[in-house]
Amino acid sequence: MADPEVRDMELEVSSRLEKDACVVLVTGEVDVYTSPSLKSALMAAAEEDCPTVIADMSGVDFIDSSGLGVLVGALRRAREAGGELRVVCDKENIVKIFRITGLDRVFPMFSTLDQAFGA
C-alpha cells in the first residue's frame, strides 16, 4: 500500500492487505489534530481497490467528533465505490461513543479482527 505507516504525536496508523481486505490499524487518540492522518490512511486504502476496508480501532483510547467524521466520510466513499468499511473496537469507552451517536447502527462493528474478516 502507498503509505504503510504514519506516526503522529498521539496517533499511529498503519495499513496492510490481509485476506482480501485493507486493514487500517489505528492506535492512540483520534482528535482534531490527528484525524487527518487517519483520513489519509483510509483514503489510501480505498485507492488500493480494496472493496473491504477494516478500521481496526482496538488500540484507540480516545475519539472525538472529527475522528467520527473521518470514519463517516470513509464509509460514504466506500459505499459509493461498491465497498464497505468495517470497524473493529472492543473498548467500552469507544464503543459507547458509537452507541451515543447512533453510529453503531451505521457501521458494521466487531469486537475482533477475526469477526470482521468473517462478516
Secondary structure, DSSP 8 states (H G I E B T S, - for coil): ----EEE-SSEEEEEEEETTEEEEEEEEEESTTTHHHHHHHHHHHHHTT-SEEEEEEEEEEEE-HHHHHHHHHHHHHHHHTT-EEEEE---HHHHHHHHHHTGGGTS-EESSHHHHHH-
